[in-house]
Amino acid sequence: MPGPVPGPVSEPADTGYTAAGVPTFDAVREKIETRYGTAIGASELAAETPEGRSIEEQYEKRQQAAAERLQQIRESMHKTDDA
């Protein structure tokens, strides 16, 4: 009686690591892209909440105040140069 007939040899599943246990470039790139996408999505969601908008408004007010203060400093420096 003949033995079992061997089937087609399948490729080993791509685990994202080499035989030595080193991550492949594609696996690392995919992990980075996934984390980046998650961070962007979380940021967009946070910006849509009332708290997120409030923080954004506070940031914009601080930036405006800083720009105004810098302008005041520059004007005061020019006054002392003219004197």
HTML snippet that shows the backbone in 3Dmol.js (N, CA, C, O; Angstrom):
<script src="https://3Dmol.org/build/3Dmol-min.js"></script>
<div id="view" style="width:600px;height:400px;position:relative"></div>
<script>
const pdb = `
ATOM      1  N   MET A   1       0.834  -1.161   0.000  1.00  0.00           N
ATOM      2  CA  MET A   1       0.000   0.000   0.000  1.00  0.00           C
ATOM      3  C   MET A   1       0.887   1.235   0.000  1.00  0.00           C
ATOM      4  O   MET A   1       1.797   1.343   0.823  1.00  0.00           O
ATOM      5  N   PRO A   2       0.635   2.167  -0.912  1.00  0.00           N
ATOM      6  CA  PRO A   2       1.492   3.345  -0.968  1.00  0.00           C
ATOM      7  C   PRO A   2       1.226   4.280   0.201  1.00  0.00           C
ATOM      8  O   PRO A   2       0.125   4.293   0.751  1.00  0.00           O
ATOM      9  N   GLY A   3       2.233   5.066   0.583  1.00  0.00           N
ATOM     10  CA  GLY A   3       2.138   6.022   1.681  1.00  0.00           C
ATOM     11  C   GLY A   3       1.335   7.242   1.256  1.00  0.00           C
ATOM     12  O   GLY A   3       0.900   7.340   0.109  1.00  0.00           O
ATOM     13  N   PRO A   4       1.140   8.183   2.201  1.00  0.00           N
ATOM     14  CA  PRO A   4       0.389   9.383   1.867  1.00  0.00           C
ATOM     15  C   PRO A   4       1.093  10.194   0.784  1.00  0.00           C
ATOM     16  O   PRO A   4       2.321  10.280   0.750  1.00  0.00           O
ATOM     17  N   VAL A   5       0.310  10.772  -0.080  1.00  0.00           N
ATOM     18  CA  VAL A   5       0.847  11.572  -1.172  1.00  0.00           C
ATOM     19  C   VAL A   5       1.130  12.965  -0.631  1.00  0.00           C
ATOM     20  O   VAL A   5       0.249  13.617  -0.069  1.00  0.00           O
ATOM     21  N   PRO A   6       2.396  13.424  -0.810  1.00  0.00           N
ATOM     22  CA  PRO A   6       2.698  14.763  -0.303  1.00  0.00           C
ATOM     23  C   PRO A   6       1.948  15.821  -1.111  1.00  0.00           C
ATOM     24  O   PRO A   6       1.849  15.750  -2.336  1.00  0.00           O
ATOM     25  N   GLY A   7       1.428  16.798  -0.379  1.00  0.00           N
ATOM     26  CA  GLY A   7       0.714  17.899  -1.017  1.00  0.00           C
ATOM     27  C   GLY A   7       1.686  18.989  -1.413  1.00  0.00           C
ATOM     28  O   GLY A   7       2.892  18.868  -1.201  1.00  0.00           O
ATOM     29  N   PRO A   8       1.158  20.046  -1.984  1.00  0.00           N
ATOM     30  CA  PRO A   8       2.055  21.144  -2.358  1.00  0.00           C
ATOM     31  C   PRO A   8       2.668  21.774  -1.109  1.00  0.00           C
ATOM     32  O   PRO A   8       2.030  21.892  -0.064  1.00  0.00           O
ATOM     33  N   VAL A   9       3.910  22.167  -1.257  1.00  0.00           N
ATOM     34  CA  VAL A   9       4.621  22.798  -0.148  1.00  0.00           C
ATOM     35  C   VAL A   9       4.188  24.258  -0.085  1.00  0.00           C
ATOM     36  O   VAL A   9       4.315  24.993  -1.065  1.00  0.00           O
ATOM     37  N   SER A  10       3.682  24.669   1.060  1.00  0.00           N
ATOM     38  CA  SER A  10       3.256  26.060   1.194  1.00  0.00           C
ATOM     39  C   SER A  10       4.397  26.893   1.741  1.00  0.00           C
ATOM     40  O   SER A  10       5.279  26.406   2.449  1.00  0.00           O
ATOM     41  N   GLU A  11       4.347  28.171   1.385  1.00  0.00           N
ATOM     42  CA  GLU A  11       5.344  29.116   1.893  1.00  0.00           C
ATOM     43  C   GLU A  11       5.097  29.338   3.378  1.00  0.00           C
ATOM     44  O   GLU A  11       3.945  29.358   3.813  1.00  0.00           O
ATOM     45  N   PRO A  12       6.154  29.505   4.162  1.00  0.00           N
ATOM     46  CA  PRO A  12       5.933  29.807   5.585  1.00  0.00           C
ATOM     47  C   PRO A  12       5.254  31.170   5.728  1.00  0.00           C
ATOM     48  O   PRO A  12       5.487  32.077   4.929  1.00  0.00           O
ATOM     49  N   ALA A  13       4.437  31.296   6.726  1.00  0.00           N
ATOM     50  CA  ALA A  13       3.732  32.552   6.971  1.00  0.00           C
ATOM     51  C   ALA A  13       4.724  33.658   7.274  1.00  0.00           C
ATOM     52  O   ALA A  13       5.704  33.446   7.989  1.00  0.00           O
ATOM     53  N   ASP A  14       4.467  34.844   6.726  1.00  0.00           N
ATOM     54  CA  ASP A  14       5.340  35.987   6.979  1.00  0.00           C
ATOM     55  C   ASP A  14       5.057  36.521   8.374  1.00  0.00           C
ATOM     56  O   ASP A  14       4.007  37.113   8.625  1.00  0.00           O
ATOM     57  N   THR A  15       5.990  36.308   9.264  1.00  0.00           N
ATOM     58  CA  THR A  15       5.817  36.742  10.651  1.00  0.00           C
ATOM     59  C   THR A  15       6.350  38.140  10.880  1.00  0.00           C
ATOM     60  O   THR A  15       6.093  38.738  11.925  1.00  0.00           O
ATOM     61  N   GLY A  16       7.092  38.670   9.913  1.00  0.00           N
ATOM     62  CA  GLY A  16       7.682  39.990  10.081  1.00  0.00           C
ATOM     63  C   GLY A  16       9.056  39.939  10.718  1.00  0.00           C
ATOM     64  O   GLY A  16       9.646  40.974  11.026  1.00  0.00           O
ATOM     65  N   TYR A  17       9.563  38.731  10.915  1.00  0.00           N
ATOM     66  CA  TYR A  17      10.883  38.549  11.511  1.00  0.00           C
ATOM     67  C   TYR A  17      11.699  37.588  10.669  1.00  0.00           C
ATOM     68  O   TYR A  17      11.145  36.692  10.033  1.00  0.00           O
ATOM     69  N   THR A  18      12.999  37.767  10.660  1.00  0.00           N
ATOM     70  CA  THR A  18      13.883  36.835   9.973  1.00  0.00           C
ATOM     71  C   THR A  18      14.051  35.603  10.851  1.00  0.00           C
ATOM     72  O   THR A  18      13.578  35.561  11.986  1.00  0.00           O
ATOM     73  N   ALA A  19      14.732  34.605  10.304  1.00  0.00           N
ATOM     74  CA  ALA A  19      14.983  33.386  11.072  1.00  0.00           C
ATOM     75  C   ALA A  19      15.817  33.688  12.320  1.00  0.00           C
ATOM     76  O   ALA A  19      15.745  32.960  13.310  1.00  0.00           O
ATOM     77  N   ALA A  20      16.607  34.762  12.269  1.00  0.00           N
ATOM     78  CA  ALA A  20      17.441  35.142  13.410  1.00  0.00           C
ATOM     79  C   ALA A  20      16.668  35.964  14.433  1.00  0.00           C
ATOM     80  O   ALA A  20      17.212  36.324  15.477  1.00  0.00           O
ATOM     81  N   GLY A  21      15.387  36.268  14.140  1.00  0.00           N
ATOM     82  CA  GLY A  21      14.573  37.031  15.089  1.00  0.00           C
ATOM     83  C   GLY A  21      14.645  38.534  14.916  1.00  0.00           C
ATOM     84  O   GLY A  21      14.197  39.286  15.782  1.00  0.00           O
ATOM     85  N   VAL A  22      15.211  38.979  13.792  1.00  0.00           N
ATOM     86  CA  VAL A  22      15.334  40.409  13.524  1.00  0.00           C
ATOM     87  C   VAL A  22      14.095  40.857  12.739  1.00  0.00           C
ATOM     88  O   VAL A  22      13.711  40.199  11.772  1.00  0.00           O
ATOM     89  N   PRO A  23      13.469  41.966  13.141  1.00  0.00           N
ATOM     90  CA  PRO A  23      12.293  42.423  12.395  1.00  0.00           C
ATOM     91  C   PRO A  23      12.667  42.823  10.975  1.00  0.00           C
ATOM     92  O   PRO A  23      13.741  43.376  10.738  1.00  0.00           O
ATOM     93  N   THR A  24      11.780  42.542  10.040  1.00  0.00           N
ATOM     94  CA  THR A  24      12.026  42.924   8.654  1.00  0.00           C
ATOM     95  C   THR A  24      11.693  44.400   8.459  1.00  0.00           C
ATOM     96  O   THR A  24      10.972  44.998   9.258  1.00  0.00           O
ATOM     97  N   PHE A  25      12.229  44.974   7.388  1.00  0.00           N
ATOM     98  CA  PHE A  25      11.965  46.376   7.089  1.00  0.00           C
ATOM     99  C   PHE A  25      10.467  46.614   6.911  1.00  0.00           C
ATOM    100  O   PHE A  25       9.926  47.592   7.426  1.00  0.00           O
ATOM    101  N   ASP A  26       9.804  45.725   6.188  1.00  0.00           N
ATOM    102  CA  ASP A  26       8.367  45.883   5.951  1.00  0.00           C
ATOM    103  C   ASP A  26       7.574  45.830   7.252  1.00  0.00           C
ATOM    104  O   ASP A  26       6.613  46.581   7.417  1.00  0.00           O
ATOM    105  N   ALA A  27       7.957  44.962   8.167  1.00  0.00           N
ATOM    106  CA  ALA A  27       7.251  44.859   9.441  1.00  0.00           C
ATOM    107  C   ALA A  27       7.427  46.131  10.267  1.00  0.00           C
ATOM    108  O   ALA A  27       6.479  46.614  10.887  1.00  0.00           O
ATOM    109  N   VAL A  28       8.635  46.665  10.271  1.00  0.00           N
ATOM    110  CA  VAL A  28       8.905  47.894  11.022  1.00  0.00           C
ATOM    111  C   VAL A  28       8.143  49.062  10.399  1.00  0.00           C
ATOM    112  O   VAL A  28       7.537  49.863  11.111  1.00  0.00           O
ATOM    113  N   ARG A  29       8.175  49.157   9.078  1.00  0.00           N
ATOM    114  CA  ARG A  29       7.459  50.227   8.393  1.00  0.00           C
ATOM    115  C   ARG A  29       5.958  50.150   8.672  1.00  0.00           C
ATOM    116  O   ARG A  29       5.319  51.171   8.926  1.00  0.00           O
ATOM    117  N   GLU A  30       5.402  48.955   8.624  1.00  0.00           N
ATOM    118  CA  GLU A  30       3.972  48.796   8.892  1.00  0.00           C
ATOM    119  C   GLU A  30       3.621  49.203  10.323  1.00  0.00           C
ATOM    120  O   GLU A  30       2.588  49.830  10.561  1.00  0.00           O
ATOM    121  N   LYS A  31       4.480  48.846  11.261  1.00  0.00           N
ATOM    122  CA  LYS A  31       4.228  49.210  12.664  1.00  0.00           C
ATOM    123  C   LYS A  31       4.263  50.729  12.839  1.00  0.00           C
ATOM    124  O   LYS A  31       3.420  51.293  13.537  1.00  0.00           O
ATOM    125  N   ILE A  32       5.227  51.384  12.213  1.00  0.00           N
ATOM    126  CA  ILE A  32       5.338  52.843  12.312  1.00  0.00           C
ATOM    127  C   ILE A  32       4.134  53.511  11.664  1.00  0.00           C
ATOM    128  O   ILE A  32       3.567  54.447  12.228  1.00  0.00           O
ATOM    129  N   GLU A  33       3.736  53.040  10.480  1.00  0.00           N
ATOM    130  CA  GLU A  33       2.590  53.628   9.797  1.00  0.00           C
ATOM    131  C   GLU A  33       1.308  53.448  10.599  1.00  0.00           C
ATOM    132  O   GLU A  33       0.459  54.339  10.630  1.00  0.00           O
ATOM    133  N   THR A  34       1.168  52.296  11.247  1.00  0.00           N
ATOM    134  CA  THR A  34      -0.010  52.046  12.075  1.00  0.00           C
ATOM    135  C   THR A  34      -0.041  52.996  13.261  1.00  0.00           C
ATOM    136  O   THR A  34      -1.083  53.576  13.565  1.00  0.00           O
ATOM    137  N   ARG A  35       1.086  53.160  13.928  1.00  0.00           N
ATOM    138  CA  ARG A  35       1.146  54.074  15.076  1.00  0.00           C
ATOM    139  C   ARG A  35       0.898  55.515  14.647  1.00  0.00           C
ATOM    140  O   ARG A  35       0.214  56.265  15.344  1.00  0.00           O
ATOM    141  N   TYR A  36       1.451  55.902  13.504  1.00  0.00           N
ATOM    142  CA  TYR A  36       1.260  57.255  12.999  1.00  0.00           C
ATOM    143  C   TYR A  36      -0.217  57.499  12.689  1.00  0.00           C
ATOM    144  O   TYR A  36      -0.771  58.537  13.052  1.00  0.00           O
ATOM    145  N   GLY A  37      -0.844  56.545  12.024  1.00  0.00           N
ATOM    146  CA  GLY A  37      -2.260  56.673  11.701  1.00  0.00           C
ATOM    147  C   GLY A  37      -3.122  56.766  12.953  1.00  0.00           C
ATOM    148  O   GLY A  37      -4.073  57.547  13.001  1.00  0.00           O
ATOM    149  N   THR A  38      -2.793  55.981  13.950  1.00  0.00           N
ATOM    150  CA  THR A  38      -3.534  56.022  15.210  1.00  0.00           C
ATOM    151  C   THR A  38      -3.363  57.377  15.890  1.00  0.00           C
ATOM    152  O   THR A  38      -4.326  57.934  16.417  1.00  0.00           O
ATOM    153  N   ALA A  39      -2.151  57.902  15.880  1.00  0.00           N
ATOM    154  CA  ALA A  39      -1.893  59.195  16.514  1.00  0.00           C
ATOM    155  C   ALA A  39      -2.633  60.318  15.792  1.00  0.00           C
ATOM    156  O   ALA A  39      -3.195  61.203  16.437  1.00  0.00           O
ATOM    157  N   ILE A  40      -2.636  60.287  14.472  1.00  0.00           N
ATOM    158  CA  ILE A  40      -3.344  61.309  13.703  1.00  0.00           C
ATOM    159  C   ILE A  40      -4.838  61.236  13.995  1.00  0.00           C
ATOM    160  O   ILE A  40      -5.487  62.260  14.208  1.00  0.00           O
ATOM    161  N   GLY A  41      -5.377  60.024  14.003  1.00  0.00           N
ATOM    162  CA  GLY A  41      -6.800  59.847  14.281  1.00  0.00           C
ATOM    163  C   GLY A  41      -7.171  60.325  15.671  1.00  0.00           C
ATOM    164  O   GLY A  41      -8.197  60.979  15.850  1.00  0.00           O
ATOM    165  N   ALA A  42      -6.346  60.004  16.654  1.00  0.00           N
ATOM    166  CA  ALA A  42      -6.611  60.438  18.020  1.00  0.00           C
ATOM    167  C   ALA A  42      -6.561  61.957  18.124  1.00  0.00           C
ATOM    168  O   ALA A  42      -7.365  62.566  18.829  1.00  0.00           O
ATOM    169  N   SER A  43      -5.621  62.557  17.426  1.00  0.00           N
ATOM    170  CA  SER A  43      -5.500  64.014  17.438  1.00  0.00           C
ATOM    171  C   SER A  43      -6.727  64.662  16.811  1.00  0.00           C
ATOM    172  O   SER A  43      -7.248  65.648  17.331  1.00  0.00           O
ATOM    173  N   GLU A  44      -7.187  64.106  15.695  1.00  0.00           N
ATOM    174  CA  GLU A  44      -8.376  64.660  15.044  1.00  0.00           C
ATOM    175  C   GLU A  44      -9.609  64.519  15.922  1.00  0.00           C
ATOM    176  O   GLU A  44     -10.426  65.435  16.004  1.00  0.00           O
ATOM    177  N   LEU A  45      -9.742  63.382  16.572  1.00  0.00           N
ATOM    178  CA  LEU A  45     -10.886  63.188  17.465  1.00  0.00           C
ATOM    179  C   LEU A  45     -10.828  64.148  18.648  1.00  0.00           C
ATOM    180  O   LEU A  45     -11.843  64.723  19.041  1.00  0.00           O
ATOM    181  N   ALA A  46      -9.634  64.317  19.213  1.00  0.00           N
ATOM    182  CA  ALA A  46      -9.483  65.204  20.368  1.00  0.00           C
ATOM    183  C   ALA A  46      -9.814  66.645  19.993  1.00  0.00           C
ATOM    184  O   ALA A  46     -10.365  67.390  20.804  1.00  0.00           O
ATOM    185  N   ALA A  47      -9.483  67.031  18.781  1.00  0.00           N
ATOM    186  CA  ALA A  47      -9.743  68.407  18.346  1.00  0.00           C
ATOM    187  C   ALA A  47     -11.237  68.668  18.180  1.00  0.00           C
ATOM    188  O   ALA A  47     -11.666  69.822  18.202  1.00  0.00           O
ATOM    189  N   GLU A  48     -12.025  67.622  18.016  1.00  0.00           N
ATOM    190  CA  GLU A  48     -13.459  67.780  17.814  1.00  0.00           C
ATOM    191  C   GLU A  48     -14.241  67.865  19.128  1.00  0.00           C
ATOM    192  O   GLU A  48     -15.433  68.171  19.113  1.00  0.00           O
ATOM    193  N   THR A  49     -13.596  67.602  20.249  1.00  0.00           N
ATOM    194  CA  THR A  49     -14.288  67.674  21.535  1.00  0.00           C
ATOM    195  C   THR A  49     -14.300  69.118  22.032  1.00  0.00           C
ATOM    196  O   THR A  49     -13.455  69.914  21.623  1.00  0.00           O
ATOM    197  N   PRO A  50     -15.237  69.466  22.903  1.00  0.00           N
ATOM    198  CA  PRO A  50     -15.241  70.829  23.458  1.00  0.00           C
ATOM    199  C   PRO A  50     -13.939  71.157  24.185  1.00  0.00           C
ATOM    200  O   PRO A  50     -13.434  72.275  24.094  1.00  0.00           O
ATOM    201  N   GLU A  51     -13.402  70.177  24.902  1.00  0.00           N
ATOM    202  CA  GLU A  51     -12.144  70.413  25.625  1.00  0.00           C
ATOM    203  C   GLU A  51     -11.008  70.676  24.640  1.00  0.00           C
ATOM    204  O   GLU A  51     -10.172  71.553  24.858  1.00  0.00           O
ATOM    205  N   GLY A  52     -10.991  69.902  23.553  1.00  0.00           N
ATOM    206  CA  GLY A  52      -9.942  70.076  22.544  1.00  0.00           C
ATOM    207  C   GLY A  52     -10.012  71.431  21.889  1.00  0.00           C
ATOM    208  O   GLY A  52      -8.981  72.064  21.664  1.00  0.00           O
ATOM    209  N   ARG A  53     -11.219  71.893  21.575  1.00  0.00           N
ATOM    210  CA  ARG A  53     -11.359  73.224  20.977  1.00  0.00           C
ATOM    211  C   ARG A  53     -10.945  74.302  21.965  1.00  0.00           C
ATOM    212  O   ARG A  53     -10.328  75.296  21.583  1.00  0.00           O
ATOM    213  N   SER A  54     -11.285  74.108  23.241  1.00  0.00           N
ATOM    214  CA  SER A  54     -10.914  75.087  24.264  1.00  0.00           C
ATOM    215  C   SER A  54      -9.395  75.206  24.368  1.00  0.00           C
ATOM    216  O   SER A  54      -8.860  76.310  24.467  1.00  0.00           O
ATOM    217  N   ILE A  55      -8.718  74.090  24.345  1.00  0.00           N
ATOM    218  CA  ILE A  55      -7.252  74.100  24.424  1.00  0.00           C
ATOM    219  C   ILE A  55      -6.673  74.796  23.200  1.00  0.00           C
ATOM    220  O   ILE A  55      -5.720  75.568  23.304  1.00  0.00           O
ATOM    221  N   GLU A  56      -7.259  74.514  22.039  1.00  0.00           N
ATOM    222  CA  GLU A  56      -6.786  75.153  20.811  1.00  0.00           C
ATOM    223  C   GLU A  56      -6.966  76.665  20.891  1.00  0.00           C
ATOM    224  O   GLU A  56      -6.084  77.416  20.473  1.00  0.00           O
ATOM    225  N   GLU A  57      -8.097  77.117  21.423  1.00  0.00           N
ATOM    226  CA  GLU A  57      -8.347  78.548  21.565  1.00  0.00           C
ATOM    227  C   GLU A  57      -7.362  79.172  22.552  1.00  0.00           C
ATOM    228  O   GLU A  57      -6.856  80.268  22.312  1.00  0.00           O
ATOM    229  N   GLN A  58      -7.089  78.484  23.653  1.00  0.00           N
ATOM    230  CA  GLN A  58      -6.122  78.988  24.628  1.00  0.00           C
ATOM    231  C   GLN A  58      -4.747  79.121  23.990  1.00  0.00           C
ATOM    232  O   GLN A  58      -4.046  80.108  24.215  1.00  0.00           O
ATOM    233  N   TYR A  59      -4.363  78.129  23.195  1.00  0.00           N
ATOM    234  CA  TYR A  59      -3.067  78.167  22.530  1.00  0.00           C
ATOM    235  C   TYR A  59      -2.979  79.362  21.589  1.00  0.00           C
ATOM    236  O   TYR A  59      -1.980  80.082  21.573  1.00  0.00           O
ATOM    237  N   GLU A  60      -4.040  79.565  20.803  1.00  0.00           N
ATOM    238  CA  GLU A  60      -4.048  80.688  19.869  1.00  0.00           C
ATOM    239  C   GLU A  60      -3.966  82.026  20.601  1.00  0.00           C
ATOM    240  O   GLU A  60      -3.277  82.935  20.138  1.00  0.00           O
ATOM    241  N   LYS A  61      -4.657  82.164  21.740  1.00  0.00           N
ATOM    242  CA  LYS A  61      -4.593  83.399  22.530  1.00  0.00           C
ATOM    243  C   LYS A  61      -3.182  83.623  23.063  1.00  0.00           C
ATOM    244  O   LYS A  61      -2.689  84.751  23.053  1.00  0.00           O
ATOM    245  N   ARG A  62      -2.532  82.569  23.523  1.00  0.00           N
ATOM    246  CA  ARG A  62      -1.159  82.699  24.029  1.00  0.00           C
ATOM    247  C   ARG A  62      -0.207  83.101  22.913  1.00  0.00           C
ATOM    248  O   ARG A  62       0.676  83.935  23.115  1.00  0.00           O
ATOM    249  N   GLN A  63      -0.385  82.509  21.735  1.00  0.00           N
ATOM    250  CA  GLN A  63       0.462  82.856  20.610  1.00  0.00           C
ATOM    251  C   GLN A  63       0.281  84.322  20.229  1.00  0.00           C
ATOM    252  O   GLN A  63       1.257  85.013  19.934  1.00  0.00           O
ATOM    253  N   GLN A  64      -0.954  84.795  20.234  1.00  0.00           N
ATOM    254  CA  GLN A  64      -1.239  86.191  19.906  1.00  0.00           C
ATOM    255  C   GLN A  64      -0.628  87.116  20.955  1.00  0.00           C
ATOM    256  O   GLN A  64      -0.027  88.136  20.617  1.00  0.00           O
ATOM    257  N   ALA A  65      -0.784  86.758  22.225  1.00  0.00           N
ATOM    258  CA  ALA A  65      -0.217  87.579  23.303  1.00  0.00           C
ATOM    259  C   ALA A  65       1.307  87.618  23.197  1.00  0.00           C
ATOM    260  O   ALA A  65       1.922  88.661  23.420  1.00  0.00           O
ATOM    261  N   ALA A  66       1.906  86.488  22.860  1.00  0.00           N
ATOM    262  CA  ALA A  66       3.362  86.446  22.716  1.00  0.00           C
ATOM    263  C   ALA A  66       3.815  87.316  21.555  1.00  0.00           C
ATOM    264  O   ALA A  66       4.817  88.023  21.666  1.00  0.00           O
ATOM    265  N   ALA A  67       3.091  87.274  20.448  1.00  0.00           N
ATOM    266  CA  ALA A  67       3.444  88.098  19.292  1.00  0.00           C
ATOM    267  C   ALA A  67       3.314  89.580  19.625  1.00  0.00           C
ATOM    268  O   ALA A  67       4.158  90.382  19.226  1.00  0.00           O
ATOM    269  N   GLU A  68       2.256  89.951  20.358  1.00  0.00           N
ATOM    270  CA  GLU A  68       2.076  91.348  20.755  1.00  0.00           C
ATOM    271  C   GLU A  68       3.191  91.796  21.681  1.00  0.00           C
ATOM    272  O   GLU A  68       3.717  92.900  21.535  1.00  0.00           O
ATOM    273  N   ARG A  69       3.551  90.953  22.625  1.00  0.00           N
ATOM    274  CA  ARG A  69       4.625  91.304  23.575  1.00  0.00           C
ATOM    275  C   ARG A  69       5.958  91.454  22.835  1.00  0.00           C
ATOM    276  O   ARG A  69       6.737  92.362  23.126  1.00  0.00           O
ATOM    277  N   LEU A  70       6.209  90.574  21.897  1.00  0.00           N
ATOM    278  CA  LEU A  70       7.442  90.664  21.121  1.00  0.00           C
ATOM    279  C   LEU A  70       7.479  91.967  20.328  1.00  0.00           C
ATOM    280  O   LEU A  70       8.524  92.608  20.216  1.00  0.00           O
ATOM    281  N   GLN A  71       6.353  92.342  19.791  1.00  0.00           N
ATOM    282  CA  GLN A  71       6.280  93.611  19.061  1.00  0.00           C
ATOM    283  C   GLN A  71       6.561  94.782  19.996  1.00  0.00           C
ATOM    284  O   GLN A  71       7.263  95.716  19.609  1.00  0.00           O
ATOM    285  N   GLN A  72       6.034  94.753  21.208  1.00  0.00           N
ATOM    286  CA  GLN A  72       6.288  95.811  22.190  1.00  0.00           C
ATOM    287  C   GLN A  72       7.775  95.902  22.513  1.00  0.00           C
ATOM    288  O   GLN A  72       8.339  96.992  22.603  1.00  0.00           O
ATOM    289  N   ILE A  73       8.397  94.742  22.686  1.00  0.00           N
ATOM    290  CA  ILE A  73       9.832  94.714  23.011  1.00  0.00           C
ATOM    291  C   ILE A  73      10.632  95.306  21.858  1.00  0.00           C
ATOM    292  O   ILE A  73      11.553  96.095  22.071  1.00  0.00           O
ATOM    293  N   ARG A  74      10.280  94.923  20.646  1.00  0.00           N
ATOM    294  CA  ARG A  74      10.994  95.454  19.484  1.00  0.00           C
ATOM    295  C   ARG A  74      10.837  96.962  19.384  1.00  0.00           C
ATOM    296  O   ARG A  74      11.801  97.670  19.093  1.00  0.00           O
ATOM    297  N   GLU A  75       9.624  97.461  19.624  1.00  0.00           N
ATOM    298  CA  GLU A  75       9.395  98.901  19.572  1.00  0.00           C
ATOM    299  C   GLU A  75      10.183  99.623  20.649  1.00  0.00           C
ATOM    300  O   GLU A  75      10.731 100.696  20.393  1.00  0.00           O
ATOM    301  N   SER A  76      10.253  99.059  21.848  1.00  0.00           N
ATOM    302  CA  SER A  76      11.001  99.707  22.925  1.00  0.00           C
ATOM    303  C   SER A  76      12.495  99.715  22.620  1.00  0.00           C
ATOM    304  O   SER A  76      13.200 100.645  23.011  1.00  0.00           O
ATOM    305  N   MET A  77      12.986  98.681  21.921  1.00  0.00           N
ATOM    306  CA  MET A  77      14.408  98.645  21.562  1.00  0.00           C
ATOM    307  C   MET A  77      14.720  99.706  20.507  1.00  0.00           C
ATOM    308  O   MET A  77      15.792 100.311  20.534  1.00  0.00           O
ATOM    309  N   HIS A  78      13.808  99.929  19.597  1.00  0.00           N
ATOM    310  CA  HIS A  78      14.037 100.945  18.566  1.00  0.00           C
ATOM    311  C   HIS A  78      14.008 102.348  19.176  1.00  0.00           C
ATOM    312  O   HIS A  78      14.720 103.239  18.713  1.00  0.00           O
ATOM    313  N   LYS A  79      13.197 102.545  20.199  1.00  0.00           N
ATOM    314  CA  LYS A  79      13.140 103.861  20.863  1.00  0.00           C
ATOM    315  C   LYS A  79      14.466 104.167  21.533  1.00  0.00           C
ATOM    316  O   LYS A  79      14.935 105.304  21.483  1.00  0.00           O
ATOM    317  N   THR A  80      15.075 103.174  22.157  1.00  0.00           N
ATOM    318  CA  THR A  80      16.364 103.415  22.831  1.00  0.00           C
ATOM    319  C   THR A  80      17.472 103.611  21.826  1.00  0.00           C
ATOM    320  O   THR A  80      18.446 104.305  22.114  1.00  0.00           O
ATOM    321  N   ASP A  81      17.349 103.008  20.632  1.00  0.00           N
ATOM    322  CA  ASP A  81      18.374 103.196  19.591  1.00  0.00           C
ATOM    323  C   ASP A  81      18.329 104.620  19.055  1.00  0.00           C
ATOM    324  O   ASP A  81      19.365 105.185  18.706  1.00  0.00           O
ATOM    325  N   ASP A  82      17.123 105.210  18.988  1.00  0.00           N
ATOM    326  CA  ASP A  82      16.955 106.560  18.454  1.00  0.00           C
ATOM    327  C   ASP A  82      17.413 107.628  19.449  1.00  0.00           C
ATOM    328  O   ASP A  82      17.776 108.734  19.049  1.00  0.00           O
ATOM    329  N   ALA A  83      17.397 107.309  20.710  1.00  0.00           N
ATOM    330  CA  ALA A  83      17.710 108.315  21.737  1.00  0.00           C
ATOM    331  C   ALA A  83      19.182 108.612  21.826  1.00  0.00           C
ATOM    332  O   ALA A  83      19.598 109.436  22.641  1.00  0.00           O
TER     333      ALA A  83
END
`;
const viewer = $3Dmol.createViewer("view");
viewer.addModel(pdb, "pdb");
viewer.setStyle({}, {cartoon: {color: "spectrum"}});
viewer.zoomTo();
viewer.render();
</script>
